[in-house]
Amino acid sequence: MDNHNKTFTLIDGTFSVEDADQILTALLNYKIDYHNREDFSKHVRFNRDIEHSKKRIQELTATKEAVKNLIAETESNKFNLVINSTITVRLEEA
């Protein structure tokens, strides 16, 4: 493959406060749930170290709280939220 980096647009739009809250909360909850499931699975099946997932859960939980605070501030000011999110996938030899 020529280029080992691929970029994809995940979110690109202007959203009402309610829609932005739903989108961002669902995304963050999914990531937190993923790490919780991954922790449990790795620990039970392989007795693997789960510190990375624990750290990510803390980071994602803090981000979720910051987003909730932003949403709370925004609701009283009647703004829309412009959300742009891209992901970059890099191919790496195993």
Secondary structure, DSSP 8 states (H G I E B T S, - for coil): ---SEEEEEEEEEEE-HHHHHHHHHHHHHHHHHHHHHHHHHHHHHH----HHHHHHHHHHHHHHHHHHHHHHHHHTTT--EEEEEEEEEE----
